[in-house]
Amino acid sequence: MRHISVPNPQVEQALGLIREHDLLAPSMHVFPTEDGKSRLIPLDFGAPLSLPDGLADFDIVEHEGKPDERVDSDWWTHLSGLLGEETVERHGEAWPSSHEFFGDMMIVRLDEEVAGYSQQIASAKLQSHPHIRLVLSDRGVLGELRIRDLTPIGARRENEIILENIPEDITSTQVMVRESGRSILCDPTRAYFSTKLQSERLETLNLAKELRSLLGRPLRVCDPFCGVGPALATLLGEPNLVGEALASDLNPDAVEMLLDNLRRWDHRDYPNAPLPLSRIHPDRLVGVADATTLPSHPLTSGNWDLLLVNLPHRTIELLPTLIPLLDTQSPSLVRGRVIVAESEIDAANTAIQSSLPNRLEGTPEPELRIKRDYSSTLRLCSFEAWIATTSEGE
Ligand SMILES: C[S@@+](CC[C@H](N)C(=O)[O-])C[C@H]1O[C@@H](n2cnc3c(N)ncnc32)[C@H](O)[C@@H]1O
């Protein structure tokens, strides 16, 4: 989570400005830095990349957010009020103490042991989080398109909490999520989107800026697993960073929402309905496409400076097929995410390194960095690889 680091004497003034601009992350703590000389103030996910005057000169620090325990204790109090202390204690860690926010929706995973209490869980969550409209239980991710299997278990209409026969007009899962100053239209039941990847996208932004400095011009960005487009949202927010862009996905529903998003981020017309990959503007190739077909497509082959490979279960397998998308007449960059068993990370690094062309001199060998646990044995990792210009005759 992004925090703004403010020296102690300026904290009150900075907090005032942050509140005035509505940039403070709700239900999170302000806490001291290790040396105790500054405070880290949590920024809302929707806060823009460039902060307003008066705040722009402070350092931005990535740090795990510290939740305000009062909201948490509220949920336990409401749950105990509905079910009694004894039942709550009996099921201990099986209760869904964590959850994911998605606009005005909350997604929870229900352990089988407490699934029979879904209504009480939804009610306690809705009471402790008054800004939430809909609570959904999550039964995991489905298939190649990575869409979520979600069931509404409770909703709010004005002051009423509804737990049975929830009317359809309040169960819509299509929402706008604010991130880094952009609104992203998404629907987790129709297309993949994760609110947890903001820092990943900010890292990609910093790498892209480095590549721009190296090339001395805006980048040609290829995002062939783009979903609803969140990586591009962040990159397009930086002036003169993106020249040409390719944004495609196999899922037509993802492309439908992507078109809506691009219309707002790019301030230009885009079609309403999903269409096969097409040149919609001279510098925008957008549409439905199987990424594995792009390297042999004359419109897309050998054309890109920055390639994003975000299909973590298959990145290593697909990487050799996707490399011909890069323009190796100048330095380029591959940024990828991979899900792999921790015990297999060395083998995965070797596979990545052997499928890439020559690395740019002076840059580190691509290596997976663990970002978080995906399961008890699997880790979600990311890497970047700087690719050299192909020498003549190679
Ligand atoms: C993990 S999601 C990433 C989406 C997006 N980049 C993001 O960060 O939100 C992977 C995406 O790849 C898409 N996908 C799966 N197989 C594909 C293929 N063969 N060609 C293109 N897209 C594919 C899925 O529909 C999904 O949107």
The ligand as an SDF file (V2000), in Angstrom:
LIG
                    3D

 27 29  0  0  0  0  0  0  0  0999 V2000
   -4.2780  -13.1030  -14.6450 C   0  0  0  0  0  0  0  0  0  0  0  0
   -5.3400  -12.3450  -15.7920 S   0  0  0  0  0  0  0  0  0  0  0  0
   -4.5410  -10.7690  -16.0030 C   0  0  0  0  0  0  0  0  0  0  0  0
   -5.4450   -9.6880  -16.5330 C   0  0  0  0  0  0  0  0  0  0  0  0
   -4.8620   -8.2810  -16.4730 C   0  0  0  0  0  0  0  0  0  0  0  0
   -3.5710   -8.2170  -17.1110 N   0  0  0  0  0  0  0  0  0  0  0  0
   -4.8000   -7.7670  -15.0490 C   0  0  0  0  0  0  0  0  0  0  0  0
   -3.7040   -7.5700  -14.5280 O   0  0  0  0  0  0  0  0  0  0  0  0
   -5.8520   -7.5580  -14.4530 O   0  0  0  0  0  0  0  0  0  0  0  0
   -5.0060  -13.1950  -17.2750 C   0  0  0  0  0  0  0  0  0  0  0  0
   -5.8480  -12.7630  -18.4490 C   0  0  0  0  0  0  0  0  0  0  0  0
   -5.4310  -13.5210  -19.6010 O   0  0  0  0  0  0  0  0  0  0  0  0
   -6.5760  -13.8440  -20.3760 C   0  0  0  0  0  0  0  0  0  0  0  0
   -6.1950  -15.0060  -21.2070 N   0  0  0  0  0  0  0  0  0  0  0  0
   -6.1190  -16.3210  -20.8800 C   0  0  0  0  0  0  0  0  0  0  0  0
   -5.6410  -17.0320  -21.9130 N   0  0  0  0  0  0  0  0  0  0  0  0
   -5.3830  -16.1470  -22.9090 C   0  0  0  0  0  0  0  0  0  0  0  0
   -4.8620  -16.2750  -24.2290 C   0  0  0  0  0  0  0  0  0  0  0  0
   -4.4940  -17.4540  -24.7300 N   0  0  0  0  0  0  0  0  0  0  0  0
   -4.7440  -15.1500  -24.9770 N   0  0  0  0  0  0  0  0  0  0  0  0
   -5.1140  -13.9350  -24.4820 C   0  0  0  0  0  0  0  0  0  0  0  0
   -5.6100  -13.7700  -23.2510 N   0  0  0  0  0  0  0  0  0  0  0  0
   -5.7410  -14.8550  -22.4670 C   0  0  0  0  0  0  0  0  0  0  0  0
   -7.6900  -14.0640  -19.3670 C   0  0  0  0  0  0  0  0  0  0  0  0
   -8.9420  -13.8400  -19.9570 O   0  0  0  0  0  0  0  0  0  0  0  0
   -7.3340  -13.0110  -18.2920 C   0  0  0  0  0  0  0  0  0  0  0  0
   -8.0130  -11.7940  -18.5270 O   0  0  0  0  0  0  0  0  0  0  0  0
  1  2  1  0
  2  3  1  0
  2 10  1  0
  3  4  1  0
  4  5  1  0
  5  6  1  0
  5  7  1  0
  7  8  2  0
  7  9  1  0
 10 11  1  0
 11 12  1  0
 11 26  1  0
 12 13  1  0
 13 14  1  0
 13 24  1  0
 14 15  1  0
 14 23  1  0
 15 16  2  0
 16 17  1  0
 17 18  1  0
 17 23  2  0
 18 19  1  0
 18 20  2  0
 20 21  1  0
 21 22  2  0
 22 23  1  0
 24 25  1  0
 24 26  1  0
 26 27  1  0
M  CHG  2   2   1   9  -1
M  END
$$$$
